[in-house]
Amino acid sequence: MAKPLGVCRDAKRRPGSWRLIKLRPGASAALLQPALRQWITHSLRMPVGVRFESAEMFIKHMQQQQQTLTTLLGVIGGIALTVGGIGVMNIMLVSVVARRREIGVRMALGANPWDIQQLFLWESAVLALVGGLLGVMVGIVASFLISV
């Protein structure tokens, strides 16, 4: 059986090992697979279970893995943010309960419920902003330290 077009070289022949077949530039591995399978089966007397992998297939698999990991990290990040948000909400609730006396004094001095609500909303927004900025700075420093 003749070598199929596009095959330049065959790596070392060891039973059960990988075989490297390098194609000429412009040769299509997909079009050559049937001829390569027949050549490998007959010439090299290998079992029928021949598997072909190309650089394009490796790149495709790596992209799929990267997409899966990105999705997984996004889900984990979403869960972490949800849990963190629940924690902040509980802290703010405890803060309101603990500051009942202060709220009563403010209302006695003429503050309406909207003013009290604004007070707690601004307080939680500033707390979230400062926490977020600190988290970003810690993340940048940690990534810098890891990369060095």
N, C-alpha and C positions, 0 to 999 in steps of 0.2 A: 504494500500500500504506500502511495506517495505521501510525502509531507504536504499538509494543506498550505495554501498560500498564506503568507502572513506570519508563519512560524519562523523565528530566527534561530532560537536556541532552546535546548532543553537542559535543565539543571541536573545535578548529580542524581543518578538512579539508585535509590535505596527503597526497598520494599516498605510500603506503609508510610512513606514520608511524603512531604509536599513536593510537587513538581512545579517548577517555574517555567512558564512558556511565555517568552517575550514576543509581542507582535510588532510587525513593522509599523511605522507611523502611517496612520490613515486606515489601518485594518480594523474592521469591526469585530469585536469579540462575540457579539450576539449572532452575527451571521456565520462566524466560523465555528461556533460551538458544536453543531452536529458533525462536521468534518473532524474537528479536534477529538470529539468523543470516540468516533470510529477509529481514528488513528491511534489514540492512546489505548483503546481496548485491544486492537489487533497487534500493533507494533510493539507496545510495551508489555503486553499480556497482563494488563491490570484488570481487576474485577470491574463489573459493570457499574458499580456505584462511584462514578466519577463526578466530582462537584467542581463547578467553575466559579471563580470569584475574580472580579476585576476591581480596579481602583474606583471606578464609578460606583460599583456596588458598595464598597467600603464607605465611600463618601456619603452615599444615600443612607446607609445604616447609621453612620455617625450623626447625620442630620436628624434622623428619626429619634435617636437616643437623646440628642440635645433638646429637641422639641418636647419629648416626654419629661426630661428633667426640668426644663423651664416651666412646664405646666405644673409639675409636682411642687417645685419651689414656690410658684405663685399660690397654689392652694395652701401650702404650709404657711406662707406669709399672710394670706387672708385669714386663716384660723388664728394666727398669733395676733393680728391686729384686732380681730373680734374679741379675743380674750382680754387683750390690753384695754380695749374700749369698755368692756364690762367692768374691769377693775377700776378704771378712772371714774366710771359712773357710780360705782359703789363708794369710792372715796368721796366723791362730791355729795352723795346722799348722806354719808356719815357727817360730812362737814356741815350740811344744812341742819341735821338733827342736833349736832353739838352746838351750833350757833343760834339756837332758838331764842335764847335770851337777847342776843344782839339784834336779831330780826324784830323781836318785840319792841325793843328800844327804838329802832329806826322807824317802825310803823307808828309808835307813840309820838315821835318827833315830826310826823307828817309825811313819811315816805309811803307811796302807794305800792301795791303788789308788783306793778310793772318795774319800779325802781329796784325792788329786792331781786326780782328775776334777772334784770340786767346786771346787777352786781355779781350774781353767781355765774351767769353766762360769760361775762368778761373774765372773771377769775378762772374759769375752766378753760377758756380760749387761750389765755396767757400761759397757763400751766401746760396745755398741750403744745403750744408753739415753742416754749422753752425746752420742753422734753424732746420734741421733734428735732430741734436744732442741735441739742446735745447728742442725740442719737446719731444724727448725720455726721457730726464732728468725730464722735467715737468710731463710727464706721470708716470714715476716711483715714483716720490715724491707724486703725487696725489693719486696713487693707495695705497701707503704705508699709507698716512694719512687717506684714506677712510677705510682701513682694520683695523686701530688701533682704 
